[in-house]
């Protein structure tokens, strides 16, 4: 790879972060996919000379074993990369515009019942610091519908215990106020009381620290959720996002206004929130079919 091509991923990262205001995780993913594409070209062709055939051939080599959703994400990454080249004057068109994206069915995320959520929350032993921390994290994931990145980056100074809300900085650095119930705030207070000393001054405001006194990572949060769910006897394939999905679904099922749920979750579009109305319908349909007299 020549020097000019080696510099493209860094410039692309800057474009995604500063101009597109994408989250760090999305930036990392898109840049990785663009870098893999440049490695695939291997100097045989400049990205500025690429056509739709090059993109199609690359997707064919990468798509084996990938789900349709992963294939669509890969194409989206490349489309953004070529959009960046267009802006930089390095390309006159986007070859991805002529490539058909995989047809995706509607994605209905895994949802826990209220009984299953309660089973997980009540099964966490509170006789250790780790138990108090995990209980607080689970209560916030479900009780406030937080994303895992929002949970791990939560600052104590952004928690108003008296007025019962959190100031959350979500995707695109957009801030929103999230109401917090008593169970979540009580669990958080109990954890903060035993929270380890921060390893450095810059970590002093982070709500969730590991034993070394550094901010808890998303990977650690994922592992904790899976472990606690398994200990509670939950056999579903879940992640921290499952609690967010379950919280939103239960709100809609109990009659919460969709616009309010949208604002609380930090969804940019109401269309994203509307999926939770379909989850309830899917559950109803599944129940009918399971008990249908003509099954």
C-alpha positions, 0 to 999 in steps of 0.5 A, a space after each residue: 500500500 503506497 503512502 497516500 493510501 496509508 493516510 486515507 484511513 486516518 483522514 476517513 476517521 477524522 471525517 466520520 468523527 468530526 464531520 459526521 459526528 459518529 460514535 467512536 465504536 461506529 468510527 472504528 468499525 467503518 475505518 476497519 472495513 475501509 482499511 480491509 478494502 484497501 488491503 484487498 486492492 493491494 495497490 492493484 487499483 486506486 480507490 479513486 478508480 474503483 467501479 461497482 464491479 470492484 465493490 461487488 467482487 470484494 463483497 463476494 469475497 467477504 460475504 461468505 458466512 456473514 448474515 444479511 445484516 452484517 453484509 448490509 453493514 459492510 456495504 454501508 461502511 464502503 458507501 461512507 468511505 466513497 462519500 468521503 472520497 467524493 468530498 475530498 475530490 478523489 472520486 467523481 461518483 460512488 460505486 456503491 450506489 449501483 450495488 444492491 443491498 441485501 434485503 433485510 426483514 424486520 429485526 425484532 430484538 430478543 426481549 425478556 419478560 418482566 418476570 425474567 428481568 426480575 429473576 435476573 435482578 433479584 438473583 444478584 447476591 449483594 454480599 460483595 462489592 462486585 454484586 453491588 456494582 452488577 446490581 446497580 448496572 443491571 438496574 440502570 440498564 433496565 430501569 433507564 433503558 441505557 445503552 452499554 456505552 452510556 452506562 460505562 461512561 456515566 458520570 456521578 456528577 450527571 446523576 441528580 439523586 434528589 430530582 431523580 434523573 440522569 444527564 446522558 450523553 448519547 450518540 452524536 454527543 447529544 445530551 438527554 435527561 432520563 428519569 431514574 426510578 428509586 430501585 436504580 438510584 438506591 442500587 447506584 448509591 449503595 455501589 458508590 459507597 463501596 466503589 474502589 478508589 480511582 486509579 487516576 484523578 481523571 477517573 474520579 467522576 466515573 460511576 463504574 470502576 473495576 477493581 483496578 480503579 479504571 472505568 469499566 469497559 463495554 466488554 466487561 459489561 457484556 460478560 457480566 450481563 451474560 454471567 448474571 443471566 445464566 446464574 438466574 437460569 435465563 436461557 435466551 441469548 442476551 446482551 446489555 442491549 436486551 435490557 434496553 429493548 425489554 424496558 422499551 417494550 414493557 413501557 409500550 405494552 403498559 401504554 406509554 406514549 411512543 414519543 416519550 419513549 423515543 425521547 427517553 431512549 435517545 432515538 433520532 427517529 420515531 421509526 426506530 422506536 416503533 419497532 417496540 409496537 411490533 414486538 408486542 404484535 409478534 408475541 401475540 402472533 406467536 401465542 396464537 399460532 402455538 395454540 392454534 386448533 389447526 396447528 
